[in-house]
Amino acid sequence: MAKNQSKVLSFVAWLTGVIVSLAVGFAMIGGDLSVPTWLGGDVVAMLAGYVVVITTLISVVLAIINQ
């Protein structure tokens, strides 16, 4: 029974991470989250957002394949 709870808890933690990553990535792409100008500003934030979204989607696909 403890193993089942552990698997459920692990899945919930993983799903929460995916949702947060996608939310942050799309917010950076949309301009709601930004980077200070001296660090590159909107362009760097948008590129970082795309990197976050793409790598998150790749990790979801790999996790599904690994099951």
N, C-alpha and C positions, 0 to 999 in steps of 0.2 A: 504494500500500500504506500509506503514511503517513496518507492521508486516512481509510482504513477504521479504522486504529488510533485516530485522533483521534475519529471518530464513536463508536466503542465506549467510549473513555475518557470522552467527554462524557456518554454515556448512563449509564454506571456512576456518575459523579459526580452526575448528576441524580437517579437512582434512590436513591442513598444519602441525598441531601438530603430526598427525599420520605419515606423510611422513618424517618429521624431526626425530622423534623417531626411525623409522625404519632405516633411513640413519645412525644415530649415533650408533644404536645397531649393525648393520652389519659392520660398520667401526671398532668398538671395537672387534668384533669377528674376523675380518680379519686381525687385527693388525695395521691398519692405524691410529687408535687412541690408545694411550697407557696411562698407569698410571705410575707415578714415581716408581722406584724400591723400595723405602722405604715404599710405600703403597701397595706393593704386585706385582707390575710389570704386565707382560703380562697375567698371569693366572687370576688375579683379573679382569683385563680389559675384558678378554674373558668371564668370568662368568657373569660380569655385563652386557655385551652385550647380552648374552643369556636371562638374566632376562628382559632387556628392550624390546627385540623382542617378547618374549613370553607374557609379560604383555600387550604390545601394541596390539598384535593379539587378546588376550582375550577381551580387551576393545572394539575392533572393532566388534567382534562377539556379545558382550553384547549390544552394541549400536544398532546393526541391529535388535536383538531380541526385544529390548525395543521399537522400532518404531512400 
